[in-house]
Amino acid sequence: MEKDLDKVIEEIMATPNVSGCLVADYQGLCLAATGDVHVDSAGIIVAISEQACKLEPNLKPPTVCLETDKRQCLIQRHGTITGAIYKLKA
């Protein structure tokens, strides 16, 4: 599984304007982080995703987009894994 995760993260990081990527389990434990991300934010990212899922519990998990002047953070949950992709604004 670790090799598969590393491959996915490599592909994400090769995408234009992506500055970082973080993957966490359902308990907020950081499974992988690369680029300009804070490992300590894994728990918060999972909590944001969990709260967003409560808005429409019968639908697939939503994608949450947090924006600042310089970056976007896209958060998506898939099963028990939550990922965050950090992108520079163009």
A tleap script that builds the chain and sets N, CA, C and O, in Angstrom:
source leaprc.protein.ff14SB
mol = sequence {
  NMET GLU LYS ASP LEU ASP LYS VAL ILE GLU
  GLU ILE MET ALA THR PRO ASN VAL SER GLY
  CYS LEU VAL ALA ASP TYR GLN GLY LEU CYS
  LEU ALA ALA THR GLY ASP VAL HIE VAL ASP
  SER ALA GLY ILE ILE VAL ALA ILE SER GLU
  GLN ALA CYS LYS LEU GLU PRO ASN LEU LYS
  PRO PRO THR VAL CYS LEU GLU THR ASP LYS
  ARG GLN CYS LEU ILE GLN ARG HIE GLY THR
  ILE THR GLY ALA ILE TYR LYS LEU LYS CALA
}
set mol.1.N position { 0.819 -1.190 0.000 }
set mol.1.CA position { 0.000 0.000 0.000 }
set mol.1.C position { 0.866 1.259 0.000 }
set mol.1.O position { 0.518 2.260 -0.626 }
set mol.2.N position { 1.993 1.201 0.704 }
set mol.2.CA position { 2.849 2.377 0.805 }
set mol.2.C position { 3.380 2.796 -0.561 }
set mol.2.O position { 3.461 3.988 -0.858 }
set mol.3.N position { 3.741 1.821 -1.395 }
set mol.3.CA position { 4.231 2.144 -2.733 }
set mol.3.C position { 3.141 2.781 -3.571 }
set mol.3.O position { 3.404 3.718 -4.325 }
set mol.4.N position { 1.904 2.277 -3.445 }
set mol.4.CA position { 0.784 2.860 -4.181 }
set mol.4.C position { 0.553 4.302 -3.748 }
set mol.4.O position { 0.330 5.177 -4.584 }
set mol.5.N position { 0.608 4.546 -2.452 }
set mol.5.CA position { 0.410 5.895 -1.917 }
set mol.5.C position { 1.508 6.829 -2.410 }
set mol.5.O position { 1.229 7.963 -2.799 }
set mol.6.N position { 2.739 6.364 -2.396 }
set mol.6.CA position { 3.858 7.177 -2.880 }
set mol.6.C position { 3.682 7.527 -4.355 }
set mol.6.O position { 3.977 8.647 -4.771 }
set mol.7.N position { 3.202 6.571 -5.140 }
set mol.7.CA position { 2.996 6.802 -6.572 }
set mol.7.C position { 1.918 7.862 -6.795 }
set mol.7.O position { 2.087 8.751 -7.629 }
set mol.8.N position { 0.817 7.774 -6.057 }
set mol.8.CA position { -0.266 8.751 -6.181 }
set mol.8.C position { 0.230 10.142 -5.791 }
set mol.8.O position { -0.077 11.121 -6.470 }
set mol.9.N position { 0.985 10.234 -4.714 }
set mol.9.CA position { 1.499 11.525 -4.266 }
set mol.9.C position { 2.460 12.108 -5.302 }
set mol.9.O position { 2.443 13.315 -5.546 }
set mol.10.N position { 3.293 11.272 -5.910 }
set mol.10.CA position { 4.189 11.741 -6.970 }
set mol.10.C position { 3.394 12.331 -8.129 }
set mol.10.O position { 3.751 13.384 -8.657 }
set mol.11.N position { 2.318 11.654 -8.525 }
set mol.11.CA position { 1.486 12.133 -9.628 }
set mol.11.C position { 0.825 13.465 -9.278 }
set mol.11.O position { 0.762 14.373 -10.107 }
set mol.12.N position { 0.334 13.572 -8.048 }
set mol.12.CA position { -0.304 14.819 -7.613 }
set mol.12.C position { 0.712 15.955 -7.609 }
set mol.12.O position { 0.414 17.049 -8.089 }
set mol.13.N position { 1.892 15.714 -7.082 }
set mol.13.CA position { 2.909 16.753 -6.993 }
set mol.13.C position { 3.427 17.183 -8.366 }
set mol.13.O position { 3.958 18.284 -8.508 }
set mol.14.N position { 3.278 16.323 -9.378 }
set mol.14.CA position { 3.705 16.663 -10.737 }
set mol.14.C position { 2.691 17.564 -11.450 }
set mol.14.O position { 2.976 18.088 -12.528 }
set mol.15.N position { 1.519 17.744 -10.856 }
set mol.15.CA position { 0.482 18.594 -11.438 }
set mol.15.C position { 0.883 20.061 -11.294 }
set mol.15.O position { 1.368 20.467 -10.238 }
set mol.16.N position { 0.683 20.862 -12.351 }
set mol.16.CA position { 1.045 22.283 -12.261 }
set mol.16.C position { 0.354 22.993 -11.095 }
set mol.16.O position { -0.805 22.717 -10.786 }
set mol.17.N position { 1.069 23.895 -10.466 }
set mol.17.CA position { 0.606 24.746 -9.359 }
set mol.17.C position { 0.382 24.015 -8.042 }
set mol.17.O position { -0.025 24.650 -7.069 }
set mol.18.N position { 0.628 22.713 -7.966 }
set mol.18.CA position { 0.486 21.994 -6.695 }
set mol.18.C position { 1.753 22.230 -5.874 }
set mol.18.O position { 2.866 21.984 -6.338 }
set mol.19.N position { 1.558 22.714 -4.645 }
set mol.19.CA position { 2.705 23.007 -3.781 }
set mol.19.C position { 2.856 22.025 -2.626 }
set mol.19.O position { 3.879 22.019 -1.942 }
set mol.20.N position { 1.823 21.184 -2.405 }
set mol.20.CA position { 1.914 20.221 -1.319 }
set mol.20.C position { 0.759 19.249 -1.304 }
set mol.20.O position { -0.280 19.478 -1.922 }
set mol.21.N position { 0.959 18.155 -0.583 }
set mol.21.CA position { -0.058 17.108 -0.505 }
set mol.21.C position { 0.056 16.431 0.863 }
set mol.21.O position { 1.156 16.179 1.356 }
set mol.22.N position { -1.091 16.146 1.459 }
set mol.22.CA position { -1.130 15.479 2.754 }
set mol.22.C position { -2.212 14.419 2.729 }
set mol.22.O position { -3.300 14.649 2.201 }
set mol.23.N position { -1.917 13.249 3.301 }
set mol.23.CA position { -2.883 12.159 3.388 }
set mol.23.C position { -2.938 11.706 4.845 }
set mol.23.O position { -1.904 11.511 5.484 }
set mol.24.N position { -4.165 11.542 5.368 }
set mol.24.CA position { -4.340 11.154 6.772 }
set mol.24.C position { -5.391 10.053 6.890 }
set mol.24.O position { -6.263 9.919 6.031 }
set mol.25.N position { -5.297 9.266 7.967 }
set mol.25.CA position { -6.308 8.239 8.209 }
set mol.25.C position { -7.500 8.847 8.959 }
set mol.25.O position { -7.506 10.042 9.254 }
set mol.26.N position { -8.494 8.031 9.260 }
set mol.26.CA position { -9.734 8.518 9.876 }
set mol.26.C position { -9.539 9.100 11.267 }
set mol.26.O position { -10.402 9.826 11.761 }
set mol.27.N position { -8.414 8.790 11.905 }
set mol.27.CA position { -8.136 9.317 13.245 }
set mol.27.C position { -7.294 10.595 13.204 }
set mol.27.O position { -6.976 11.166 14.248 }
set mol.28.N position { -6.936 11.039 12.007 }
set mol.28.CA position { -6.126 12.240 11.879 }
set mol.28.C position { -4.633 11.988 11.899 }
set mol.28.O position { -3.847 12.930 11.997 }
set mol.29.N position { -4.228 10.723 11.807 }
set mol.29.CA position { -2.807 10.380 11.759 }
set mol.29.C position { -2.290 10.631 10.356 }
set mol.29.O position { -2.845 10.114 9.386 }
set mol.30.N position { -1.240 11.415 10.240 }
set mol.30.CA position { -0.661 11.731 8.942 }
set mol.30.C position { 0.029 10.488 8.380 }
set mol.30.O position { 0.951 9.951 8.994 }
set mol.31.N position { -0.423 10.037 7.210 }
set mol.31.CA position { 0.166 8.879 6.550 }
set mol.31.C position { 1.272 9.285 5.585 }
set mol.31.O position { 2.236 8.547 5.382 }
set mol.32.N position { 1.122 10.466 4.995 }
set mol.32.CA position { 2.127 10.987 4.066 }
set mol.32.C position { 1.947 12.481 3.934 }
set mol.32.O position { 0.829 12.992 3.991 }
set mol.33.N position { 3.057 13.179 3.758 }
set mol.33.CA position { 3.016 14.623 3.539 }
set mol.33.C position { 4.245 15.008 2.737 }
set mol.33.O position { 5.353 14.550 3.018 }
set mol.34.N position { 4.045 15.843 1.748 }
set mol.34.CA position { 5.164 16.311 0.944 }
set mol.34.C position { 4.892 17.728 0.470 }
set mol.34.O position { 3.742 18.146 0.335 }
set mol.35.N position { 5.959 18.449 0.221 }
set mol.35.CA position { 5.814 19.822 -0.237 }
set mol.35.C position { 5.583 20.782 0.920 }
set mol.35.O position { 5.987 20.532 2.055 }
set mol.36.N position { 4.925 21.884 0.598 }
set mol.36.CA position { 4.706 22.962 1.562 }
set mol.36.C position { 3.436 22.707 2.377 }
set mol.36.O position { 2.421 23.379 2.189 }
set mol.37.N position { 3.506 21.729 3.284 }
set mol.37.CA position { 2.375 21.395 4.152 }
set mol.37.C position { 2.864 21.241 5.580 }
set mol.37.O position { 4.052 21.016 5.816 }
set mol.38.N position { 1.953 21.361 6.529 }
set mol.38.CA position { 2.268 21.164 7.939 }
set mol.38.C position { 1.675 19.828 8.380 }
set mol.38.O position { 0.458 19.643 8.331 }
set mol.39.N position { 2.513 18.913 8.801 }
set mol.39.CA position { 2.070 17.596 9.255 }
set mol.39.C position { 1.072 17.723 10.396 }
set mol.39.O position { 0.163 16.903 10.521 }
set mol.40.N position { 1.236 18.744 11.228 }
set mol.40.CA position { 0.358 18.953 12.376 }
set mol.40.C position { -1.080 19.267 11.971 }
set mol.40.O position { -1.984 19.179 12.802 }
set mol.41.N position { -1.305 19.628 10.722 }
set mol.41.CA position { -2.659 19.975 10.284 }
set mol.41.C position { -3.493 18.753 9.883 }
set mol.41.O position { -4.664 18.907 9.535 }
set mol.42.N position { -2.924 17.555 9.924 }
set mol.42.CA position { -3.643 16.343 9.500 }
set mol.42.C position { -4.955 16.157 10.268 }
set mol.42.O position { -5.985 15.867 9.659 }
set mol.43.N position { -4.932 16.315 11.565 }
set mol.43.CA position { -6.134 16.135 12.377 }
set mol.43.C position { -7.209 17.153 12.049 }
set mol.43.O position { -8.394 16.824 12.003 }
set mol.44.N position { -6.795 18.384 11.823 }
set mol.44.CA position { -7.749 19.437 11.488 }
set mol.44.C position { -8.373 19.181 10.123 }
set mol.44.O position { -9.570 19.393 9.931 }
set mol.45.N position { -7.560 18.725 9.178 }
set mol.45.CA position { -8.063 18.422 7.834 }
set mol.45.C position { -9.114 17.323 7.892 }
set mol.45.O position { -10.154 17.425 7.241 }
set mol.46.N position { -8.856 16.281 8.659 }
set mol.46.CA position { -9.833 15.194 8.805 }
set mol.46.C position { -11.102 15.704 9.476 }
set mol.46.O position { -12.204 15.344 9.063 }
set mol.47.N position { -10.963 16.535 10.502 }
set mol.47.CA position { -12.133 17.083 11.206 }
set mol.47.C position { -12.981 17.955 10.281 }
set mol.47.O position { -14.210 17.888 10.327 }
set mol.48.N position { -12.342 18.769 9.444 }
set mol.48.CA position { -13.085 19.602 8.490 }
set mol.48.C position { -13.876 18.720 7.534 }
set mol.48.O position { -15.043 18.992 7.252 }
set mol.49.N position { -13.244 17.671 7.040 }
set mol.49.CA position { -13.918 16.759 6.119 }
set mol.49.C position { -15.109 16.071 6.795 }
set mol.49.O position { -16.177 15.944 6.194 }
set mol.50.N position { -14.927 15.632 8.032 }
set mol.50.CA position { -16.017 14.974 8.767 }
set mol.50.C position { -17.202 15.908 8.959 }
set mol.50.O position { -18.352 15.501 8.792 }
set mol.51.N position { -16.925 17.149 9.308 }
set mol.51.CA position { -18.009 18.108 9.512 }
set mol.51.C position { -18.728 18.407 8.203 }
set mol.51.O position { -19.953 18.527 8.185 }
set mol.52.N position { -17.980 18.529 7.108 }
set mol.52.CA position { -18.597 18.791 5.803 }
set mol.52.C position { -19.487 17.615 5.384 }
set mol.52.O position { -20.516 17.824 4.742 }
set mol.53.N position { -19.111 16.406 5.732 }
set mol.53.CA position { -19.914 15.219 5.392 }
set mol.53.C position { -21.262 15.230 6.107 }
set mol.53.O position { -22.222 14.637 5.616 }
set mol.54.N position { -21.346 15.888 7.246 }
set mol.54.CA position { -22.600 15.949 8.003 }
set mol.54.C position { -23.647 16.839 7.333 }
set mol.54.O position { -24.834 16.744 7.645 }
set mol.55.N position { -23.209 17.708 6.407 }
set mol.55.CA position { -24.156 18.585 5.722 }
set mol.55.C position { -25.115 17.796 4.837 }
set mol.55.O position { -26.306 18.102 4.782 }
set mol.56.N position { -24.606 16.794 4.154 }
set mol.56.CA position { -25.415 15.931 3.287 }
set mol.56.C position { -24.981 14.485 3.514 }
set mol.56.O position { -24.244 13.936 2.694 }
set mol.57.N position { -25.414 13.859 4.599 }
set mol.57.CA position { -24.902 12.535 4.961 }
set mol.57.C position { -25.246 11.417 3.975 }
set mol.57.O position { -24.588 10.376 3.988 }
set mol.58.N position { -26.234 11.597 3.140 }
set mol.58.CA position { -26.623 10.540 2.208 }
set mol.58.C position { -25.926 10.632 0.859 }
set mol.58.O position { -26.151 9.792 -0.012 }
set mol.59.N position { -25.089 11.636 0.679 }
set mol.59.CA position { -24.356 11.805 -0.570 }
set mol.59.C position { -22.886 11.445 -0.374 }
set mol.59.O position { -22.431 11.239 0.752 }
set mol.60.N position { -22.148 11.372 -1.485 }
set mol.60.CA position { -20.715 11.107 -1.358 }
set mol.60.C position { -20.048 12.280 -0.647 }
set mol.60.O position { -20.566 13.396 -0.679 }
set mol.61.N position { -18.910 12.042 -0.008 }
set mol.61.CA position { -18.240 13.125 0.733 }
set mol.61.C position { -17.931 14.315 -0.168 }
set mol.61.O position { -17.457 14.131 -1.289 }
set mol.62.N position { -18.190 15.526 0.303 }
set mol.62.CA position { -17.936 16.715 -0.515 }
set mol.62.C position { -16.447 17.059 -0.562 }
set mol.62.O position { -15.664 16.627 0.284 }
set mol.63.N position { -16.085 17.835 -1.558 }
set mol.63.CA position { -14.747 18.412 -1.624 }
set mol.63.C position { -14.824 19.784 -0.982 }
set mol.63.O position { -15.669 20.602 -1.347 }
set mol.64.N position { -13.947 20.034 -0.033 }
set mol.64.CA position { -13.913 21.314 0.667 }
set mol.64.C position { -12.749 22.125 0.094 }
set mol.64.O position { -11.642 21.607 -0.053 }
set mol.65.N position { -12.997 23.374 -0.223 }
set mol.65.CA position { -11.957 24.260 -0.748 }
set mol.65.C position { -11.777 25.433 0.204 }
set mol.65.O position { -12.700 26.220 0.414 }
set mol.66.N position { -10.592 25.544 0.776 }
set mol.66.CA position { -10.236 26.673 1.625 }
set mol.66.C position { -9.282 27.547 0.819 }
set mol.66.O position { -8.324 27.046 0.230 }
set mol.67.N position { -9.542 28.857 0.792 }
set mol.67.CA position { -8.727 29.751 -0.023 }
set mol.67.C position { -8.135 30.889 0.788 }
set mol.67.O position { -8.760 31.423 1.704 }
set mol.68.N position { -6.914 31.243 0.424 }
set mol.68.CA position { -6.286 32.464 0.901 }
set mol.68.C position { -5.923 33.286 -0.338 }
set mol.68.O position { -6.264 32.903 -1.458 }
set mol.69.N position { -5.252 34.383 -0.147 }
set mol.69.CA position { -4.852 35.196 -1.294 }
set mol.69.C position { -3.878 34.461 -2.209 }
set mol.69.O position { -3.844 34.704 -3.415 }
set mol.70.N position { -3.083 33.556 -1.626 }
set mol.70.CA position { -2.016 32.916 -2.391 }
set mol.70.C position { -2.244 31.438 -2.704 }
set mol.70.O position { -1.703 30.924 -3.684 }
set mol.71.N position { -3.040 30.749 -1.881 }
set mol.71.CA position { -3.179 29.300 -2.066 }
set mol.71.C position { -4.602 28.816 -1.880 }
set mol.71.O position { -5.456 29.508 -1.326 }
set mol.72.N position { -4.828 27.610 -2.359 }
set mol.72.CA position { -6.075 26.874 -2.123 }
set mol.72.C position { -5.703 25.559 -1.451 }
set mol.72.O position { -4.648 24.988 -1.727 }
set mol.73.N position { -6.569 25.088 -0.575 }
set mol.73.CA position { -6.423 23.769 0.031 }
set mol.73.C position { -7.697 22.996 -0.292 }
set mol.73.O position { -8.782 23.348 0.171 }
set mol.74.N position { -7.555 21.946 -1.085 }
set mol.74.CA position { -8.688 21.103 -1.464 }
set mol.74.C position { -8.665 19.849 -0.606 }
set mol.74.O position { -7.668 19.128 -0.581 }
set mol.75.N position { -9.759 19.586 0.095 }
set mol.75.CA position { -9.845 18.458 1.019 }
set mol.75.C position { -10.926 17.502 0.523 }
set mol.75.O position { -12.048 17.915 0.233 }
set mol.76.N position { -10.573 16.219 0.430 }
set mol.76.CA position { -11.522 15.210 -0.049 }
set mol.76.C position { -11.327 13.927 0.760 }
set mol.76.O position { -10.198 13.497 0.993 }
set mol.77.N position { -12.421 13.332 1.177 }
set mol.77.CA position { -12.380 12.060 1.896 }
set mol.77.C position { -12.800 10.939 0.963 }
set mol.77.O position { -13.733 11.090 0.174 }
set mol.78.N position { -12.110 9.823 1.059 }
set mol.78.CA position { -12.462 8.631 0.292 }
set mol.78.C position { -12.358 7.442 1.242 }
set mol.78.O position { -11.258 6.997 1.570 }
set mol.79.N position { -13.492 6.936 1.677 }
set mol.79.CA position { -13.490 5.852 2.662 }
set mol.79.C position { -12.951 6.355 3.991 }
set mol.79.O position { -13.484 7.301 4.569 }
set mol.80.N position { -11.895 5.719 4.467 }
set mol.80.CA position { -11.310 6.114 5.752 }
set mol.80.C position { -10.086 7.013 5.582 }
set mol.80.O position { -9.443 7.383 6.564 }
set mol.81.N position { -9.770 7.361 4.347 }
set mol.81.CA position { -8.596 8.182 4.049 }
set mol.81.C position { -9.040 9.577 3.605 }
set mol.81.O position { -9.969 9.719 2.810 }
set mol.82.N position { -8.370 10.591 4.123 }
set mol.82.CA position { -8.643 11.974 3.733 }
set mol.82.C position { -7.375 12.571 3.142 }
set mol.82.O position { -6.281 12.408 3.683 }
set mol.83.N position { -7.540 13.264 2.023 }
set mol.83.CA position { -6.394 13.896 1.371 }
set mol.83.C position { -6.599 15.389 1.258 }
set mol.83.O position { -7.725 15.877 1.151 }
set mol.84.N position { -5.493 16.103 1.284 }
set mol.84.CA position { -5.507 17.553 1.083 }
set mol.84.C position { -4.451 17.892 0.045 }
set mol.84.O position { -3.305 17.453 0.137 }
set mol.85.N position { -4.852 18.677 -0.939 }
set mol.85.CA position { -3.929 19.133 -1.972 }
set mol.85.C position { -3.844 20.648 -1.862 }
set mol.85.O position { -4.862 21.340 -1.858 }
set mol.86.N position { -2.639 21.146 -1.775 }
set mol.86.CA position { -2.395 22.580 -1.682 }
set mol.86.C position { -1.961 23.078 -3.048 }
set mol.86.O position { -1.007 22.563 -3.631 }
set mol.87.N position { -2.664 24.083 -3.559 }
set mol.87.CA position { -2.350 24.628 -4.880 }
set mol.87.C position { -2.078 26.117 -4.770 }
set mol.87.O position { -2.731 26.830 -4.008 }
set mol.88.N position { -1.099 26.579 -5.547 }
set mol.88.CA position { -0.838 28.009 -5.645 }
set mol.88.C position { -1.876 28.609 -6.573 }
set mol.88.O position { -2.222 28.015 -7.595 }
set mol.89.N position { -2.375 29.790 -6.218 }
set mol.89.CA position { -3.346 30.451 -7.090 }
set mol.89.C position { -2.617 31.022 -8.294 }
set mol.89.O position { -1.545 31.613 -8.168 }
set mol.90.N position { -3.211 30.838 -9.448 }
set mol.90.CA position { -2.582 31.322 -10.686 }
set mol.90.C position { -2.862 32.790 -10.901 }
set mol.90.O position { -2.412 33.366 -11.892 }
savepdb mol mol.pdb
quit
